């Protein structure tokens, strides 16, 4: 089990039309924190999942008006991973999060959940600390939902192993 803290920068690669107005200069910053666990599938392969809280702050321009927005998300990663060597791991999968803010979330509404494709790497720095980097991309959503949560994000963070493995204790 790992505790994780990450920061990210997100963009929409190009502007898009929202009604009759053009959305441009869109970017965002995210902070996320949570817990995740790895489950061994073989000596090199594993499955990774967890639960995070995520805060996203975005800004951009619609027509002549500038805007700022923020949203809160719950995020569940579902990744399969490969242990390249004792220090490096590479993972890929999908991240699921609430697309609508919690006060607008309704079971009968469409687009309640968002599914982001994800590639993640992790470097073991010492016996319990990991340095992480990830790319998340969502090509599936209607563009109106990209105003408060852009479709491309670069994320960097650190993780701390809450429980030391028996191999680390014996060394």
Secondary structure, DSSP 8 states (H G I E B T S, - for coil): -EEEEEEEEEE-SS-EEETTEEEEEEEEEEEEEEEEEEEESSSSEEEEEEEEEEEEEEEEEETTEEEEEEEEEEEEEEEEEEE-SSSEEEEEEEEEEESS-GGG--TTSTT-EEEEEEEEEEEEETTTEEEEEEEEE--SS-GGGGSSS-SEEEEEEEEEESS--HHHHH-
